[in-house]
Amino acid sequence: MWSAEADGTVAGRVLEALAGRGETLATAESLTGGLLAARLTDVPGASRSFVGGVVSYATRVKVSSLGVPPAVVEEHGVISEECAVAMARGARGRLEATWGLSTTGVAGPDRQEGRAVGTVWVAVAGPVGATARLLALSGDRTAIREAACREVLGLLADELAE
């Protein structure tokens, strides 16, 4: 399992691994609002693997730009494993990347969809399937968003190590 390193170190490690494999990465972000893409593009040479991302803060953007099925939103909500997986798959497919990452959840200050602040789902979609992880994060909006980025990058690092 990956270690809790600085974002840049984990981002650099996964980007280097992807470049070495000739693979690419795309992101679908909700609560992180572009922070994940920023962490990736902070790494020199990121363009060898990172192709782009969609900031889908509004539910309608998750549906229209990422292809999240309306039934997923209606049945499970946007803060769910199903939505996180659909977002990651949407990023992967729509941006024609080998891997897709997604973040969705509640950064605060208020609950959303009945879920507590710090409830976050992250997902990775790759060539052979998708994996999602539920997180219970603490801190202010900034801390929650930063931790979500670290966790989804760590999830990708785990997938690449298998």
N, CA, C and O of each residue as an XYZ file, in Angstrom:
648
protein
N       0.844     -1.185      0.000
C       0.000      0.000      0.000
C       0.887      1.246      0.000
O       1.977      1.246      0.573
N       0.414      2.283     -0.637
C       1.163      3.532     -0.730
C       1.309      4.154      0.646
O       0.504      3.897      1.541
N       2.329      4.965      0.809
C       2.513      5.667      2.080
C       2.003      7.092      1.949
O       1.946      7.649      0.853
N       1.641      7.662      3.060
C       1.077      9.013      3.072
C       2.195     10.031      2.863
O       2.704     10.619      3.817
N       2.559     10.223      1.627
C       3.594     11.184      1.260
C       2.936     12.479      0.819
O       1.713     12.562      0.704
N       3.751     13.476      0.577
C       3.228     14.732      0.042
C       2.576     14.462     -1.308
O       3.011     13.581     -2.049
N       1.527     15.227     -1.625
C       0.805     15.046     -2.886
C       1.754     14.976     -4.073
O       1.632     14.091     -4.920
N       2.687     15.895     -4.132
C       3.587     15.963     -5.272
C       4.394     14.696     -5.456
O       4.658     14.280     -6.585
N       4.791     14.078     -4.345
C       5.582     12.858     -4.428
C       4.742     11.713     -4.976
O       5.186     10.983     -5.862
N       3.528     11.555     -4.450
C       2.648     10.487     -4.934
C       2.271     10.769     -6.391
O       2.305      9.868     -7.229
N       1.915     12.016     -6.688
C       1.556     12.379     -8.062
C       2.717     12.102     -9.003
O       2.527     11.539    -10.082
N       3.903     12.490     -8.605
C       5.074     12.256     -9.438
C       5.324     10.777     -9.654
O       5.665     10.350    -10.758
N       5.155      9.997     -8.600
C       5.378      8.558     -8.702
C       4.383      7.897     -9.645
O       4.769      7.070    -10.471
N       3.099      8.254     -9.532
C       2.120      7.609    -10.421
C       2.293      8.087    -11.858
O       2.135      7.299    -12.790
N       2.610      9.348    -12.051
C       2.819      9.840    -13.416
C       4.027      9.182    -14.060
O       4.000      8.860    -15.248
N       5.080      8.982    -13.292
C       6.280      8.318    -13.814
C       5.959      6.867    -14.173
O       6.386      6.367    -15.213
N       5.209      6.203    -13.309
C       4.831      4.808    -13.586
C       3.975      4.721    -14.848
O       4.173      3.835    -15.680
N       3.020      5.646    -14.984
C       2.162      5.649    -16.170
C       2.979      5.899    -17.432
O       2.794      5.220    -18.442
N       3.876      6.867    -17.374
C       4.704      7.177    -18.543
C       5.545      5.963    -18.937
O       5.697      5.658    -20.119
N       6.084      5.283    -17.939
C       6.893      4.103    -18.213
C       6.108      2.967    -18.848
O       6.669      2.131    -19.557
N       4.816      2.944    -18.592
C       3.948      1.909    -19.151
C       3.277      2.356    -20.448
O       2.584      1.575    -21.099
N       3.489      3.627    -20.816
C       2.834      4.154    -22.010
C       1.339      4.353    -21.816
O       0.565      4.256    -22.768
N       0.930      4.634    -20.573
C      -0.486      4.790    -20.245
C      -0.815      6.230    -19.884
O       0.069      7.030    -19.576
N      -2.111      6.543    -19.928
C      -2.557      7.909    -19.682
C      -3.590      7.960    -18.567
O      -4.140      6.941    -18.149
N      -3.839      9.191    -18.096
C      -4.701      9.425    -16.952
C      -5.600     10.628    -17.195
O      -5.168     11.636    -17.753
N      -6.866     10.511    -16.769
C      -7.822     11.623    -16.818
C      -8.524     11.693    -15.460
O      -8.586     10.701    -14.733
N      -9.048     12.868    -15.128
C      -9.707     13.052    -13.836
C     -11.139     13.552    -13.990
O     -11.486     14.233    -14.954
N     -11.956     13.188    -13.005
C     -13.325     13.691    -12.874
C     -13.462     14.144    -11.429
O     -13.435     13.327    -10.509
N     -13.608     15.433    -11.237
C     -13.606     15.977     -9.881
C     -14.898     16.693     -9.547
O     -15.465     17.416    -10.365
N     -15.347     16.472     -8.324
C     -16.467     17.239     -7.794
C     -15.947     18.064     -6.618
O     -15.582     19.225     -6.801
N     -15.906     17.491     -5.420
C     -15.523     18.290     -4.256
C     -14.123     18.874     -4.341
O     -13.858     19.899     -3.713
N     -13.222     18.263     -5.090
C     -11.856     18.791     -5.187
C     -11.741     19.938     -6.185
O     -10.730     20.640     -6.198
N     -12.743     20.138     -7.008
C     -12.840     21.325     -7.846
C     -11.630     21.678     -8.687
O     -11.357     22.858     -8.904
N     -10.899     20.685     -9.164
C      -9.719     20.947     -9.987
C      -8.405     20.812     -9.244
O      -7.336     20.871     -9.851
N      -8.478     20.632     -7.938
C      -7.262     20.511     -7.135
C      -6.455     19.278     -7.520
O      -5.225     19.326     -7.541
N      -7.130     18.179     -7.823
C      -6.432     16.962     -8.231
C      -5.665     17.188     -9.527
O      -4.500     16.805     -9.632
N      -6.301     17.799    -10.506
C      -5.614     18.113    -11.765
C      -4.435     19.047    -11.506
O      -3.382     18.907    -12.127
N      -4.608     19.987    -10.601
C      -3.516     20.907    -10.268
C      -2.347     20.151     -9.640
O      -1.190     20.420     -9.964
N      -2.642     19.208     -8.745
C      -1.570     18.418     -8.124
C      -0.804     17.631     -9.188
O       0.421     17.522     -9.129
N      -1.526     17.093    -10.143
C      -0.868     16.332    -11.205
C      -0.038     17.243    -12.106
O       1.093     16.902    -12.454
N      -0.581     18.384    -12.482
C       0.141     19.267    -13.399
C       1.235     20.074    -12.706
O       2.014     20.754    -13.373
N       1.304     20.006    -11.380
C       2.432     20.588    -10.657
C       3.717     19.802    -10.931
O       4.818     20.312    -10.724
N       3.571     18.575    -11.390
C       4.718     17.696    -11.632
C       5.287     17.987    -13.019
O       4.570     17.877    -14.014
N       6.575     18.359    -13.098
C       7.174     18.576    -14.411
C       7.066     17.318    -15.276
O       7.332     16.211    -14.808
N       6.679     17.496    -16.519
C       6.540     16.367    -17.430
C       5.214     15.642    -17.332
O       5.044     14.577    -17.926
N       4.272     16.204    -16.590
C       2.970     15.558    -16.401
C       2.267     15.280    -17.721
O       1.493     14.328    -17.821
N       2.524     16.092    -18.724
C       1.834     15.938    -20.010
C       2.174     14.627    -20.713
O       1.494     14.251    -21.668
N       3.205     13.930    -20.262
C       3.501     12.620    -20.850
C       2.381     11.624    -20.560
O       2.179     10.678    -21.321
N       1.646     11.836    -19.451
C       0.604     10.883    -19.060
C      -0.747     11.522    -18.777
O      -1.779     10.911    -19.055
N      -0.770     12.726    -18.237
C      -2.035     13.350    -17.857
C      -2.656     14.042    -19.064
O      -2.057     14.950    -19.642
N      -3.867     13.609    -19.448
C      -4.502     14.173    -20.641
C      -5.495     15.283    -20.341
O      -5.762     16.117    -21.206
N      -6.055     15.314    -19.120
C      -6.996     16.371    -18.768
C      -8.031     15.890    -17.781
O      -7.984     14.762    -17.290
N      -8.973     16.785    -17.501
C      -9.992     16.440    -16.521
C     -11.254     17.253    -16.687
O     -11.305     18.235    -17.427
N     -12.273     16.808    -15.972
C     -13.565     17.483    -15.949
C     -13.870     17.835    -14.504
O     -13.876     16.965    -13.633
N     -14.124     19.115    -14.250
C     -14.603     19.534    -12.940
C     -16.120     19.550    -13.030
O     -16.716     20.411    -13.676
N     -16.721     18.584    -12.371
C     -18.169     18.388    -12.472
C     -18.819     18.690    -11.128
O     -19.361     17.801    -10.471
N     -18.758     19.924    -10.744
C     -19.298     20.335     -9.447
C     -20.817     20.175     -9.415
O     -21.376     19.722     -8.415
N     -21.473     20.541    -10.491
C     -22.932     20.416    -10.579
C     -23.323     19.011    -11.036
O     -22.645     18.402    -11.864
N     -24.414     18.515    -10.488
C     -24.899     17.182    -10.853
C     -25.138     17.071    -12.351
O     -24.787     16.057    -12.956
N     -25.726     18.088    -12.958
C     -26.020     18.022    -14.390
C     -24.758     17.868    -15.231
O     -24.813     17.298    -16.321
N     -23.631     18.360    -14.749
C     -22.362     18.205    -15.472
C     -21.853     16.767    -15.331
O     -21.262     16.223    -16.264
N     -22.080     16.162    -14.183
C     -21.712     14.756    -14.018
C     -22.457     13.913    -15.051
O     -21.893     12.991    -15.640
N     -23.724     14.240    -15.259
C     -24.552     13.487    -16.202
C     -24.177     13.820    -17.644
O     -23.932     12.915    -18.441
N     -24.131     15.105    -17.987
C     -23.924     15.490    -19.390
C     -22.484     15.333    -19.861
O     -22.258     14.906    -20.994
N     -21.518     15.660    -19.037
C     -20.121     15.632    -19.485
C     -19.402     14.320    -19.200
O     -18.481     13.938    -19.922
N     -19.828     13.631    -18.139
C     -19.151     12.387    -17.769
C     -19.979     11.142    -18.053
O     -19.481     10.020    -17.958
N     -21.238     11.344    -18.400
C     -22.090     10.207    -18.713
C     -22.577      9.431    -17.506
O     -22.941      8.261    -17.627
N     -22.589     10.070    -16.331
C     -23.146      9.394    -15.157
C     -24.638      9.179    -15.428
O     -25.353     10.141    -15.707
N     -25.112      7.952    -15.353
C     -26.522      7.697    -15.635
C     -27.439      8.413    -14.646
O     -27.204      8.350    -13.439
N     -28.487      9.097    -15.136
C     -29.421      9.756    -14.223
C     -29.981      8.798    -13.173
O     -30.264      9.207    -12.047
N     -30.141      7.539    -13.532
C     -30.657      6.554    -12.575
C     -29.704      6.371    -11.390
O     -30.153      6.137    -10.268
N     -28.405      6.475    -11.627
C     -27.425      6.380    -10.534
C     -27.628      7.533     -9.569
O     -27.639      7.340     -8.354
N     -27.787      8.730    -10.112
C     -27.988      9.913     -9.279
C     -29.292      9.789     -8.486
O     -29.324     10.069     -7.287
N     -30.355      9.373     -9.156
C     -31.662      9.261     -8.504
C     -31.673      8.182     -7.428
O     -32.242      8.382     -6.354
N     -31.054      7.052     -7.705
C     -31.106      5.925     -6.774
C     -30.076      6.017     -5.656
O     -30.370      5.681     -4.509
N     -28.852      6.477     -5.990
C     -27.761      6.446     -5.020
C     -27.266      7.822     -4.586
O     -26.605      7.936     -3.553
N     -27.573      8.871     -5.355
C     -27.048     10.199     -5.069
C     -25.671     10.385     -5.673
O     -25.073      9.442     -6.193
N     -25.178     11.603     -5.600
C     -23.858     11.882     -6.177
C     -22.729     11.562     -5.209
O     -21.566     11.487     -5.608
N     -23.064     11.375     -3.948
C     -22.048     11.013     -2.960
C     -22.229      9.528     -2.671
O     -22.756      9.129     -1.632
N     -21.773      8.730     -3.627
C     -21.967      7.289     -3.541
C     -20.861      6.575     -4.310
O     -20.195      7.153     -5.169
N     -20.693      5.319     -3.977
C     -19.743      4.484     -4.703
C     -20.101      4.418     -6.179
O     -19.233      4.518     -7.047
N     -21.396      4.248     -6.453
C     -21.857      4.113     -7.833
C     -21.550      5.359     -8.656
O     -21.129      5.255     -9.808
N     -21.759      6.527     -8.073
C     -21.477      7.773     -8.794
C     -19.969      7.948     -8.987
O     -19.523      8.343    -10.064
N     -19.184      7.656     -7.947
C     -17.728      7.793     -8.061
C     -17.179      6.896     -9.175
O     -16.332      7.318     -9.962
N     -17.667      5.670     -9.229
C     -17.218      4.737    -10.272
C     -17.644      5.237    -11.652
O     -16.853      5.216    -12.594
N     -18.894      5.685    -11.770
C     -19.378      6.190    -13.058
C     -18.583      7.419    -13.500
O     -18.298      7.572    -14.688
N     -18.227      8.283    -12.573
C     -17.417      9.455    -12.902
C     -16.035      9.042    -13.406
O     -15.560      9.565    -14.414
N     -15.390      8.105    -12.709
C     -14.052      7.655    -13.120
C     -14.111      6.994    -14.495
O     -13.254      7.228    -15.348
N     -15.128      6.171    -14.695
C     -15.283      5.528    -16.010
C     -15.578      6.575    -17.085
O     -15.087      6.470    -18.209
N     -16.372      7.574    -16.740
C     -16.682      8.635    -17.686
C     -15.448      9.425    -18.085
O     -15.254      9.726    -19.263
N     -14.618      9.761    -17.116
C     -13.371     10.488    -17.423
C     -12.486      9.646    -18.328
O     -11.936     10.135    -19.314
N     -12.361      8.381    -17.977
C     -11.527      7.473    -18.761
C     -12.030      7.372    -20.204
O     -11.248      7.468    -21.150
N     -13.324      7.182    -20.359
C     -13.895      7.011    -21.693
C     -13.971      8.279    -22.496
O     -13.574      8.301    -23.661
N     -14.473      9.335    -21.897
C     -14.672     10.589    -22.630
C     -13.358     11.265    -22.997
O     -13.275     11.940    -24.023
N     -12.329     11.092    -22.168
C     -11.037     11.713    -22.463
C     -10.047     10.719    -23.072
O      -8.871     11.031    -23.260
N     -10.546      9.511    -23.376
C      -9.748      8.482    -24.041
C      -8.420      8.224    -23.337
O      -7.351      8.274    -23.946
N      -8.519      7.944    -22.031
C      -7.339      7.670    -21.212
C      -7.348      6.212    -20.756
O      -8.390      5.557    -20.749
N      -6.193      5.727    -20.384
C      -6.077      4.370    -19.858
C      -6.726      4.262    -18.483
O      -7.350      3.251    -18.159
N      -6.574      5.310    -17.680
C      -7.062      5.343    -16.307
C      -7.903      6.591    -16.073
O      -7.633      7.650    -16.640
N      -8.919      6.457    -15.237
C      -9.720      7.597    -14.806
C      -9.785      7.628    -13.298
O      -9.938      6.590    -12.654
N      -9.669      8.825    -12.728
C      -9.782      9.022    -11.284
C     -10.978      9.912    -11.014
O     -11.296     10.788    -11.818
N     -11.653      9.693     -9.879
C     -12.755     10.587     -9.519
C     -12.780     10.872     -8.030
O     -12.309     10.083     -7.211
N     -13.350     12.038     -7.706
C     -13.566     12.452     -6.323
C     -14.968     13.038     -6.209
O     -15.361     13.880     -7.016
N     -15.717     12.594     -5.210
C     -17.039     13.155     -4.944
C     -17.311     13.041     -3.450
O     -16.951     12.042     -2.828
N     -17.932     14.039     -2.884
C     -18.197     13.986     -1.448
C     -18.597     15.329     -0.876
O     -19.018     16.236     -1.594
N     -18.455     15.435      0.441
C     -18.887     16.622      1.184
C     -17.679     17.275      1.844
O     -17.101     16.727      2.782
N     -17.305     18.450      1.345
C     -16.180     19.180      1.929
C     -16.636     20.159      3.013
O     -15.816     20.667      3.778
N     -17.923     20.420      3.079
C     -18.453     21.298      4.123
C     -18.641     22.723      3.657
O     -18.247     23.068      2.543
N     -19.220     23.532      4.465
C     -19.419     23.331      5.900
C     -20.704     22.569      6.264
O     -20.884     22.204      7.426
N     -21.595     22.324      5.303
C     -22.876     21.697      5.616
C     -22.963     20.279      5.072
O     -22.254     19.915      4.134
N     -23.841     19.486      5.673
C     -24.132     18.141      5.173
C     -24.718     18.258      3.770
O     -25.262     19.296      3.393
N     -24.597     17.183      3.010
C     -25.191     17.134      1.675
C     -25.763     15.737      1.476
O     -25.133     14.745      1.844
N     -26.957     15.661      0.895
C     -27.637     14.384      0.677
C     -27.697     13.560      1.956
O     -27.668     12.330      1.909
N     -27.783     14.241      3.106
C     -27.850     13.550      4.383
C     -26.526     12.978      4.854
O     -26.480     12.272      5.862
N     -25.454     13.273      4.143
C     -24.143     12.736      4.501
C     -23.316     13.791      5.219
O     -23.385     14.981      4.912
N     -22.542     13.328      6.172
C     -21.748     14.214      7.010
C     -20.584     14.833      6.248
O     -20.091     14.271      5.271
N     -20.158     15.995      6.713
C     -18.954     16.627      6.188
C     -17.800     15.643      6.363
O     -17.640     15.042      7.426
N     -17.006     15.486      5.322
C     -15.883     14.558      5.348
C     -16.187     13.209      4.714
O     -15.290     12.381      4.551
N     -17.456     12.982      4.352
C     -17.816     11.756      3.642
C     -17.386     11.923      2.184
O     -17.893     12.798      1.482
N     -16.469     11.098      1.738
C     -15.894     11.243      0.404
C     -15.760      9.858     -0.233
O     -15.360      8.891      0.415
N     -16.104      9.794     -1.504
C     -15.836      8.604     -2.312
C     -14.794      8.958     -3.353
O     -14.893      9.997     -4.006
N     -13.796      8.101     -3.512
C     -12.813      8.235     -4.581
C     -12.843      6.940     -5.382
O     -13.136      5.872     -4.846
N     -12.538      7.047     -6.665
C     -12.549      5.845     -7.504
C     -11.471      5.916     -8.571
O     -11.038      6.989     -8.993
N     -11.057      4.728     -8.990
C     -10.110      4.548    -10.089
C     -10.751      3.572    -11.064
O     -11.207      2.498    -10.672
N     -10.784      3.951    -12.330
C     -11.247      3.049    -13.387
C     -10.079      2.802    -14.322
O      -9.407      3.737    -14.758
N      -9.843      1.537    -14.624
C      -8.727      1.188    -15.487
C      -9.113      0.168    -16.535
O     -10.296     -0.086    -16.762
N      -8.131     -0.406    -17.160
C      -8.382     -1.339    -18.256
C      -9.174     -2.583    -17.870
O      -9.838     -3.177    -18.720
N      -9.114     -2.985    -16.607
C      -9.800     -4.227    -16.224
C     -10.851     -4.033    -15.137
O     -11.224     -4.999    -14.472
N     -11.332     -2.824    -14.943
C     -12.380     -2.617    -13.945
C     -12.194     -1.333    -13.171
O     -11.389     -0.473    -13.528
N     -12.965     -1.227    -12.099
C     -12.938     -0.018    -11.282
C     -12.926     -0.390     -9.806
O     -13.454     -1.426     -9.402
N     -12.310      0.483     -9.011
C     -12.229      0.312     -7.568
C     -12.627      1.636     -6.925
O     -12.222      2.705     -7.383
N     -13.415      1.557     -5.870
C     -13.818      2.764     -5.148
C     -13.501      2.586     -3.669
O     -13.430      1.467     -3.162
N     -13.315      3.702     -2.997
C     -13.024      3.679     -1.563
C     -13.819      4.789     -0.877
O     -13.830      5.935     -1.327
N     -14.479      4.426      0.217
C     -15.192      5.391      1.051
C     -14.230      5.929      2.092
O     -13.528      5.170      2.761
N     -14.204      7.250      2.222
C     -13.330      7.913      3.192
C     -14.169      8.687      4.195
O     -15.214      9.239      3.851
N     -13.710      8.722      5.418
C     -14.307      9.562      6.457
C     -13.206     10.520      6.884
O     -12.403     10.211      7.765
N     -13.177     11.693      6.245
C     -12.097     12.649      6.444
C     -12.501     13.706      7.465
O     -13.687     13.945      7.691
N     -11.513     14.328      8.069
C     -11.804     15.375      9.046
C     -11.018     16.628      8.699
O     -10.070     16.604      7.914
N     -11.446     17.718      9.313
C     -10.791     19.000      9.093
C     -11.686     19.960      8.357
O     -12.872     19.699      8.157
N     -11.105     21.083      7.951
C     -11.871     22.078      7.213
C     -11.926     21.706      5.735
O     -11.391     20.677      5.323
N     -12.576     22.550      4.946
C     -12.725     22.270      3.507
C     -11.389     21.986      2.839
O     -11.263     21.036      2.066
N     -10.407     22.801      3.135
C      -9.094     22.637      2.520
C      -8.481     21.293      2.874
O      -7.970     20.592      2.001
N      -8.527     20.930      4.147
C      -7.943     19.663      4.597
C      -8.652     18.476      3.955
O      -8.001     17.512      3.552
N      -9.964     18.534      3.857
C     -10.736     17.443      3.262
C     -10.409     17.302      1.781
O     -10.216     16.190      1.291
N     -10.347     18.416      1.072
C     -10.041     18.378     -0.358
C      -8.623     17.858     -0.607
O      -8.408     17.052     -1.513
N      -7.662     18.314      0.190
C      -6.271     17.851      0.053
C      -6.178     16.358      0.333
O      -5.507     15.627     -0.396
N      -6.849     15.903      1.388
C      -6.804     14.482      1.737
C      -7.449     13.633      0.652
O      -6.964     12.543      0.352
N      -8.531     14.114      0.061
C      -9.185     13.370     -1.028
C      -8.221     13.187     -2.194
O      -8.176     12.115     -2.798
N      -7.455     14.219     -2.512
C      -6.459     14.107     -3.593
C      -5.400     13.077     -3.253
O      -5.062     12.235     -4.085
N      -4.874     13.133     -2.039
C      -3.861     12.159     -1.626
C      -4.403     10.737     -1.702
O      -3.727      9.827     -2.183
N      -5.624     10.558     -1.224
C      -6.205      9.212     -1.175
C      -6.455      8.634     -2.561
O      -6.170      7.460     -2.798
N      -6.986      9.444     -3.487
C      -7.255      8.896     -4.823
C      -5.953      8.616     -5.568
O      -5.874      7.655     -6.333
N      -4.944      9.436     -5.355
C      -3.634      9.150     -5.957
C      -3.040      7.876     -5.350
O      -2.416      7.080     -6.052
N      -3.235      7.691     -4.064
C      -2.779      6.478     -3.410
C      -3.504      5.240     -3.908
O      -2.902      4.177     -4.057
N      -4.792      5.381     -4.163
C      -5.571      4.272     -4.713
C      -5.042      3.892     -6.096
O      -4.932      2.708     -6.416
N      -4.719      4.883     -6.905
C      -4.132      4.602     -8.225
C      -2.761      3.956     -8.062
O      -2.436      3.016     -8.788
N      -1.957      4.439     -7.131
C      -0.639      3.846     -6.893
C      -0.785      2.368     -6.531
O      -0.015      1.531     -7.003
N      -1.770      2.051     -5.697
C      -2.025      0.653     -5.333
C      -2.392     -0.170     -6.569
O      -1.893     -1.281     -6.746
N      -3.249      0.366     -7.409
C      -3.664     -0.345     -8.625
C      -2.474     -0.595     -9.554
O      -2.344     -1.673    -10.134
N      -1.621      0.400     -9.686
C      -0.465      0.263    -10.583
C       0.561     -0.726    -10.043
O       1.321     -1.315    -10.811
N       0.583     -0.909     -8.721
C       1.548     -1.818     -8.105
C       1.121     -3.285     -8.213
O       1.940     -4.184     -8.024
N      -0.153     -3.526     -8.513
C      -0.655     -4.917     -8.576
C      -0.206     -5.624     -9.833
O      -0.539     -6.792    -10.037
